């Protein structure tokens, strides 16, 4: 068994992880706007990103 522990922000971890998914779905921030994780994914993800109401 291998353990791989890394310390990243949630946004960095999601963007850097190889994604074989066809779509990443994230919730909006508390004010109804995309939060930092959603904004990072919208900018840098290699697959489509859907931002939905929380």
N, C-alpha and C positions, 0 to 999 in steps of 0.2 A: 504494500500500500504506500502510495506517495501522498505527502501533504504539501500543499502549495499555499503558503500564507503570504499575502501581500497587503500592504496598507495603501489604499487609494481612496479618493472621494468616490461616491456612488457614480457620478457622471463619468469619471475617468475609467472606472472599472467596467462600466457598460460599453463605453466606446472602444476600449482596448481589447475586449474579449472577442475572439473570433465568433461571429454570429452566422449560423446557418439558417436562422429563422427568416421567414418571408416578411415579417412585420414585427416591430417592437411597439408595444402600447404602454404609454405612461400617462399619469394623471396631471391635471393642471395644479398650479400652486394655490395657496390659500386665498389669493385675491382674484382667482379666476383666470389668471394669465399663466403661460408656461413658466415653470420655475427653472432653477439653474440646471437641473438634470435634464429636463425636457429640452431646454435651449441647446445644451451641449450635444444631445443626441440629434436634434434637428440639423445642427451645423456639421456634425462629424460622422454620424452613423453611416455604415455601408449598405444598410437596408432601409426600406421605408419606415417612417415613424408616425404613429397616430397619437395625438394628444387629446385626451378625453376629459370631460368634467369629473372631478373627484367625488 
